[in-house]
Amino acid sequence: MSDMCGLFAAMFSLACVLIGPPNQIWKNYQYQSCRGLSFWFVLIGFFAYASWVGYGISKPDIFLCISQVPGSLLMLVILVQFWIYRNNKAKNIMDEP
């Protein structure tokens, strides 16, 4: 029963992680900016995901690791985007063709 709950929790966590952050990464890429996105929110999210990965490794709990590794990697990508786009001005959404 515990393995089944772990499997469902991992599946739903992966669904959350694989929908939100990739969309944000794409939006940042399109506008070449992270305007409107809180750096601190993303940084804390990265450390939260990474600490859960560390905890999952120490248990060892494969379900925890599987569901949290993608989140930490995607948050790391957004942090890199903050660095890459730090000097870019955001395009106005109304300027799209």
C-alpha positions as CSV (number, residue, x, y, z in Angstrom):
1,M,0.0,0.0,0.0
2,S,2.8,2.4,0.8
3,D,4.5,1.8,-2.5
4,M,1.2,2.5,-4.3
5,C,0.8,5.8,-2.4
6,G,4.4,6.7,-3.2
7,L,3.8,6.0,-6.9
8,F,0.7,8.2,-7.0
9,A,2.4,11.0,-5.1
10,A,5.4,10.8,-7.5
11,M,3.1,10.8,-10.6
12,F,1.1,13.9,-9.4
13,S,4.3,15.7,-8.3
14,L,5.8,15.0,-11.7
15,A,2.7,16.3,-13.4
16,C,2.9,19.6,-11.5
17,V,6.6,20.0,-12.2
18,L,6.3,19.1,-15.8
19,I,3.5,21.6,-16.6
20,G,4.3,24.8,-14.7
21,P,8.1,25.4,-14.9
22,P,8.5,24.4,-18.6
23,N,5.8,26.9,-19.5
24,Q,7.6,29.6,-17.6
25,I,10.9,28.7,-19.2
26,W,9.3,28.9,-22.6
27,K,7.7,32.3,-21.8
28,N,11.0,33.7,-20.5
29,Y,12.7,32.5,-23.6
30,Q,10.1,34.0,-25.9
31,Y,10.3,37.4,-24.2
32,Q,14.0,37.1,-23.4
33,S,13.1,38.4,-19.9
34,C,12.1,37.2,-16.5
35,R,10.1,40.3,-15.9
36,G,7.2,39.8,-13.5
37,L,8.8,36.7,-12.0
38,S,10.1,36.8,-8.5
39,F,13.7,35.8,-8.3
40,W,13.3,34.9,-4.6
41,F,10.3,32.7,-5.3
42,V,12.3,30.7,-7.8
43,L,15.4,30.5,-5.6
44,I,13.4,29.2,-2.6
45,G,11.7,26.8,-4.9
46,F,15.0,25.5,-6.2
47,F,16.3,25.0,-2.6
48,A,13.0,23.3,-1.6
49,Y,13.2,20.8,-4.5
50,A,16.9,20.2,-4.0
51,S,16.5,19.6,-0.2
52,W,13.7,17.0,-0.9
53,V,16.1,15.3,-3.3
54,G,18.7,15.2,-0.6
55,Y,16.2,13.8,1.8
56,G,15.0,11.2,-0.7
57,I,18.6,10.1,-1.2
58,S,19.3,9.8,2.5
59,K,16.2,7.7,3.1
60,P,16.6,6.1,0.3
61,D,13.2,6.8,-1.3
62,I,13.2,6.5,-5.1
63,F,9.7,8.0,-5.4
64,L,10.8,11.1,-3.7
65,C,13.9,11.5,-5.8
66,I,12.0,10.8,-9.1
67,S,9.4,13.4,-8.3
68,Q,11.8,16.2,-7.1
69,V,14.8,16.0,-9.4
70,P,13.0,17.4,-12.4
71,G,11.7,20.3,-10.3
72,S,15.1,21.2,-9.0
73,L,16.6,21.0,-12.6
74,L,13.8,23.1,-14.1
75,M,14.1,25.8,-11.3
76,L,17.8,25.8,-12.0
77,V,17.1,26.6,-15.7
78,I,14.9,29.5,-14.6
79,L,17.7,30.8,-12.3
80,V,20.1,30.6,-15.3
81,Q,17.5,32.5,-17.3
82,F,17.5,35.3,-14.7
83,W,21.3,35.6,-15.2
84,I,21.1,35.4,-19.0
85,Y,18.3,37.9,-19.3
86,R,19.3,40.2,-16.4
87,N,19.9,43.2,-18.7
88,N,17.0,42.7,-21.2
89,K,13.9,44.8,-21.2
90,A,10.7,42.8,-21.5
91,K,8.7,43.0,-24.7
92,N,5.2,44.2,-24.3
93,I,2.7,41.4,-24.8
94,M,0.7,43.7,-27.0
95,D,3.7,44.0,-29.4
96,E,3.3,40.4,-30.6
97,P,2.6,39.9,-34.3
